[in-house]
Amino acid sequence: MKLSELMKGLNLPANLNDDMEIAGITCDSRRVDKGWVFVCIRGSSADGHRFAPQAEKAGAALIVAEEDTGCSSQLLVPSTRLAWAAMCSNWFNNPASRLKLVGVTGTNGKTSTTYMLKSLLESCGYRVGLVGTIQNMIGDRVLPASHTTPDPYDLHSLFALMVAEGCTHAVMEVSSHALDQDRVAGITYDTAIFTNLTQDHLDYHKTMENYLESKKKLFKQAKCAIVNMDDTWMPKLVDGLTCPVVTYSAYKDEADYTAKNIRPKPDGVDFELVGTGAIGRIRLPIPGMFSVYNALAAAAGALSLGIQFDKVTESLSKVKGIKGRAEIVPTGRDFTVVIDYAHTPDGLEKICKTMKECCQGRLVTLFGCGGDRDRTKRPIMGKIASEISDFVIITSDNPRTENPGAIIEDILKGVPKNTKYKVIENRIEAIHWAIENAQPGDTILLAGKGHETYQILADRTIHLDEREVVADALKKLGN
């Protein structure tokens, strides 16, 4: 590719040879080869500018930087992150522009909403790509996912694969980190969806206002905004937006789409979807009020893309559950085990309330909090689990470089004195104890890991699939 094509949208100085053939692009100096462009990105642990001389020595034809690196051939730009995003899009011939693209952001509900929307679109005969936390998908083909929202090079590479394999639509989770780091800069979304905003990632964003501003960037890149009217941050999110705003709500009649006559069940929830001049009955096979909100977001998203109302209501009644989201694990016993990804105060409160509504015996909630992450939410989650559950088991959840015992102590600061609880630091041992001490009618909620099949420790990452742990515990329990 010629340098002029790669740098389309960026200002090239006159002294650069814009006919130069570029062999590759990277922001990793270890990958540089002859004729490549190296982009200096400032990261949290390393600054790419330090490695510019190394990249030039390896054969880089051009260094893109924000400051003078001392290299003979360099292009200085105001933001290398913005330049990198534009270059990656150009390198793959701007594949996102050939897809009907939906971005979903919010603290909770992103994964479920994207899966529901993918299912809705596919029921109408479209081939759909998905970018998300659990996995990436092209139609039914599954590709691994390392981040909720990939690096620009990986993201545009994925879009290019989707286009090559016949996808007409793509739905993607867009994280606040990705927005803040300009990973999706330059992409125009046909529809952007806001699920909610609750406390999370304050170790990174520092304040909820900063967190909101990162989320808001998505809607400045969208042709249509679909927002949860019941969320308290919604007015600030939509303030100043120039694109059309569509609202959904479980309670407010003034919303464009509203859920009426909500009837929760142990294995799902029934409700009527009410829109302008239209009403449809939905039997959603996923329990909880959070599922109603996810379904409303997905429905509004599909309708914004031109899907017929009747098709939306029909398709939502056929969606399937998602791994690690209110996932019921078969036990063959007189108690129930549920795995859920809830790892924020809001997420934990919602899943605990949902399970409490439908459990016949005690609600036993097992959870921990991640290390090297927002410490302020730990006592809040301890308080929430204690107030809703009948018994709480406090354990580890990706302690990373922090002392697991210290994390648990932070959680315990929010646990009321009259709470019935037990501390078992080792998560596998904690799950075994929960199974061994289950009573008839109990619901055991394993919160925090969800789809994850690993535990991140200080010195290594170990395999930990809670489904396997439950099966092993049941096996040891015998008949």
N, C-alpha and C positions, 0 to 999 in steps of 0.2 A: 504494500500500500504506500502511496506517495505521502510525504509529510503533510502536504496541503490538504489531503483528504482526511488524514488522521486528526489534524488540528482544526477542522472545520468548526467555526463558532468561536475560535480563540484567535486573538490578534498575533500574527507572526511578524517579527521585526524584519526589515528589508534585507538585513545581512544574512538571513538564514536561507538555505537552499530548499525552497518548498517543493522541488521536484525530486528530492532525495527519497530513495526507496527505503522503507522501514521494514525490518524483518520481524520485529516483535515488540511488545510493550510489557512493562512490569513495574511494580513498586517494591519488588524484592531484589536487592542488589545481588543476591546469590544466584539468581536466574538469568542475569544479563549475559547476552552473547553479542557477537559482532553484528552491528547494524540495528541494535535495539534502542528503544527509548526508555530511559529510567526516570521515574517520577519520585521525587523526594516527599514522603508523607511523614508528618509529625504524629507519632503514636503516643500511647500512654507510657510505654516503657522504653521506646527508642525513637530517635529522630533520623529519618531517611537522609537528611542533608549530610550527616556524618559519613555516609557510605557512598557519596557521589564520586570521590576520587577512585574508589574501588570499582565502581560501575564503569567509569571511563576507561580504566586500565583493562577491564574485561571486554572492551570493544563497543561500549555504548556510543551510538551516533549522536545522541542528544540527551542532555540532562534537563529536566523540567523542575524548577525549584522556586522557592519564595524569596531566597536570598542568594547572594553570590557564593558559589561553591568553589570558585577558583578553577573550574574546568574550562577547557578551551571552547567547547560547544555547549551552550546552555541557553535556556529560555526561562526568563523570570516572569512569574504570574502572581496575581494577588492571592490566589488560593490553589494549592496543588490538589486538594481534595476535589474541588469543582472541576479542575482541568482533567484529573484522572477519570472522573465520572463521564465527562464529555468524550474523552479519548476512547474509553472502553465502548461506549455506544457507537462511535464512529468506526472503531475497529471491526465490529460485528455488523456494520451496515444498518445501524439503528433499528434493530428488530422489534423493540417495544412499540414503535409506531405502526407496526403491521398487526398488532393484537388489540382487541378490545380488553382494556386493562382495568382491573379493580384492585384498589389497595385498601386493606383493613388495618386500622390502628386502634389502640386502646389498651388499658392495663390487663383486662381479662376478656375472654371471648373471641380473640382473634382466630385461633385455630378452628374452633367449632364453626364460626361464621364462614370462614373460607371453605371448609369442607361442605357445609350445607349449600353454599352458593355454587360450588363446583358441581354438586349433585343436581341442583336445579337446572343449570345450563346444559349438562349432559343429557338430562331427560328430554331436552328440546332438540337433541341431535347434534349439538356442538361438540367439537373436540376441545378439551380444556386443559390448560397447564396450571400447576399449583406450586407456589413457593411458600414454604412454611417451616414451623418449628420442628415438627415430627419428621417430615420428609418432604422432598420435592417430587412432583409427579408430572409426567407428560402423558395425558390420557390415563391409562391404567398402569403405565410403566413407572416404577418407583426408583427414585434417585436419592442418594444420601444427602442429608442436610447437616451442616456444621454450625450454622448461625440461623437465627430466625429470618434475617434479611442478609443475603450474601454480600461480599465485596463486589464493587461494580464490575470487575472483569468476570467473575463467576456468574453474576446476575445476568449480564448481557449475553454471556455464552449460553446460559440456560434459556433465555428468551429466543436466541437464534436457533437452538435445538427445537424448541416448541414450534416455531414458524416452519422449520424444515420438515417437521413431522406432522404438519397439517393442523396445528392448533389455530383456532380463530379467536379464542378468549384465554385470558390468564387471570387468576386471582392470587393475591399474595398478601402475607402478613408483612406489615411495615413497622419495625420497632422504633422506639424513640431514639435508641443509640444510632440506628442507621440514618434516621432523619438528621440528627445532630451532626453526624459525621459526613453528611452529604453523599451517602452511598446511592441514593436514588435521585440525585440532582439531575435536572434536565429531562426527566421522564414526565410525560403528560398522562394522567390517569383519566379514563372516561368517567369513573366513579370512585370516590373515596368514602369510606365508612368509618364512623367513630362509634365505638362500643361503650366506653366508659373511661373514667380517670379516677383511680384511687391510689393510695400510697404504695409506691414501689420504686426501685432504682434511685432512691435519694442519695445513695452513696455516690452516684454519678452526677445526677442533675442538681443535687443540693437542696432545691426548693421545688414545691409543687408548681409554682409559676413557671420555672424553667422547664419542667417536665411538660407542662401544657404547651409552651411555645415550640418545643421540639415537635410535638404531635401536630400542631397547627400548620407546620410547614407542608405537610402532605396535602392539605386542602387548598393551599395556594398553588398547587400543581394540578388541580383537578377541574374537570368540566362540570361536575356535580358533586355536592356534599350531602351525605346521608348521616344524620346524627341522632343520638339517643336523647330525646327531649327530657327524660327523667333524670339525667345526670346533672348534678349541680354545676359542673364546669361547662356545660353546653353553651350558655350565653357568651362566655368569654371566648370559647372556641370559634363561634361563628361571627363574632364581632369583627367587622372589616372585610369579611370574605366577599369576593366579587362574583363567585359562581352561584348558581341556584342551590338553595338549601332545602332538603327534604327531611322531615322529622318522623320519628316513630316513638311510640309510648305504650306502656302497659296500663296507663291510668288516665291520660289526658286526651279528652275528645278533640282538642284543637290540633293535635298532631295529624300529619298526613295519613299515617297508618297506625292503627290502634289494635291492641289485643283485648277482646271482650269475652266475658263468661269463661274465665280461666278456671279449669278444673284439674288440679293435680292428682296424679295417680302414682303408685309405687313404680310402675314401669314406663311412665311417660306423662304427658300433659295434653289436655284437649283445650282448644280455644277457638274463637272466631276472629279471623283477620278482617278488619274493617278499613276500607279505603274510600276514596271519593266515588260514591255511586256504586260501590261493590262490596260484597261480603262473602267470605268463604270459610268453611269449617275445616280445621286442621286437627289431626290426631297425631301429635308428635311423639315418636317412640323413644324419647329421651326425657328423663324426669327433671323437674326443677324450674323455678322462675327464670333462672339464668338462661335456660334453654329457650324459653319464650322470647327473651330479648335477642338471643342469637338468631332465632328464626325470623323475628321481625326485621333485623338488620339484613339478613340474607334475602328475605322477600322483597324489601325495598330496593336492595341492590339489583336483583333480577328484573324487577319492574322498571327500574331506571334504564336498563339495557334493552327494553322493548319486549320482555317476556310477557305473555298474556296472563291476566290475573288468575283465571281458572287453572292454568297450567302450574302456576306457582303454588297454589293451595294443594293441588293434587300431588305435586312432587314433594312438598315438605312432609306429607304424611308417610312418605316412603324412605326418608333419609335414614341412614344407619348410624349407630353409635360410633364414637371415636375412641381409639385406644387412649386410656389414661384420663378420660373425661367422664366422670360418673360411671366408670366401667365396673360392671358387676362380675366378680370372679366366681365361677361355679365351684361350689364346695360339697354338694351332696349332703349337707348337714342342716340342722335346724337353726342356723344362724347365717347371716349374709356378710360377705366381704366386698367392699367397694374401694376401688383405686381412683384417685383424682389428683390432678396436677396442682391443686390449690396451694399457692406458696406466697400469697399476699393476704393481708387482713381481710380485704373485701372478698377475695376468692374463697378463703377459709370459712368466713361467715355464711356465704351463700350455700356452699356445699353442706356445711353442718346443719343449717336450717332445713335444707331439702331432705336430707337423710333423717332428721329428727321428725319431720312431718309424716314420714311413711314407715318408720321402723316400729316393730311390734314390741320389742323389749328395750334394752339399753342402747344408747348411742355411745360407742367406744371410739374415740378419736385418737389416732396415732399420728404425730407430726413432729417436725423439727424445723430449724431455720438455717439457711445457707450461710457459710462462713465468707468473710471478705465482702460482705454485702451490707445493705442498710440494716444497722443495728437497732434503729429506733422502732422498727416494726415488731421486734421479737416479743417484748412484753405485751404489746397490743394483741398479737396472735395468741399468746398464752391466756389472756383474759377472755378473748372470743371463744376459744375452744372450751374453756372451763365453764363459761356461762351457758353454753348451748348443750354441751355433751353431758352424759351421765358419768362418764369415766374418761380420763385423759392419760395417754401414754406419751411422755416427752422423750424424744430420741434425737438422732443425728440426721441431717439432710445436707450432703455435700459440704462438710466442714472446711474443706480446702486447707488453707494454712493456719486457720484459727484453732485454738484448743476447743474440742467438742464440749468439754465440761463447762467452759466459760460461756459458750453460746447458750447452753441449757440454763445456766444461771441467769442470763439475760431474760430468757423466756419466763422463768419462775418468778421474776419480779412482778409480772402481771397476773399471776395465778392467785385467786382469792384463797384465804386460809381454809375455808370449808370445802375446798375442791377435793374430790376423790381422784387421785392421780398416782402415777408411778413413773420413775425415771429409769430408763434402760438406755444407756448411751449407744450401744451397738444396735443398729437398726434391724439386722437380721434376727438377733436375739429378742428384740422388742416385738417383732411380728410373731415369732414363735410363742412368746408369752401370751400375746393377745389371743391367738388361736387356742392355746391350751386352756385358757381361762374363760373362753366364750361361754355364755349362757344361752339357753333356748330363746329365740326371738331377737337376739342381739344383732345390731348392725355394726361391723367393725370398719371404720373409715381409715384408710391408709392415705394420708394427705401429703402432697409435696412432690413426689417423684413422678407420678403420672406415667407418661410414655417412656421416661428415662429407664435405661437398663444398666446404670452404673452409679457408683458413689465416688465422688472426688475427695480424696484425702490429701494430706500435706505433701506426701512423697510419691503418690501413685494414684491411679484410677482403677478401682476394682469393679468386677461384674456384679451387678445387683439388679435382678429382675424380680419385682415383688410377686409376680404371678408364680414364678418358680419357688420362691420362698414360702408362699402360701401352700403350694402343692406339697412341698417337703414337710411343712408343719402338719398338714392334714394326714400325710402318710405316717408320720411318727405318732400321731394321735391314735391311729388304728381304728378299729371298729368300736 
